[in-house]
Amino acid sequence: MPDPATDSPPDRLSNDPSSPHFNAEALARDVGIRFKGVEKTNVEEYCVSEGWVRVPAGKALDRFGKPLTIKLTGPVEAYFRNKKPE
């Protein structure tokens, strides 16, 4: 059984399949994000080491139909909500 302390999400993760930081396995395990101590459910991308998250800017879309995002800086905590399947 893996040690839960070492079983942590990637440092940087995106939910956009065209991004180089997309990781389907990590997303399947339901990654949770705490930003500035508050649980966020609308995070498009995050980076723990650099301390930022990208969230949608309202309902605005770019010309490709993807949501426009804004980058917020502050302490970021990432964790898995589901245990690793064995």
Secondary structure as GFF3:
##gff-version 3
##sequence-region A 1 86
A	DSSP	beta_strand	12	14	.	.	.	ID=ss1
A	DSSP	alpha_helix	24	28	.	.	.	ID=ss2
A	DSSP	beta_strand	31	35	.	.	.	ID=ss3
A	DSSP	beta_strand	38	40	.	.	.	ID=ss4
A	DSSP	beta_strand	45	47	.	.	.	ID=ss5
A	DSSP	beta_strand	52	61	.	.	.	ID=ss6
A	DSSP	beta_strand	67	73	.	.	.	ID=ss7
A	DSSP	beta_strand	76	80	.	.	.	ID=ss8
###
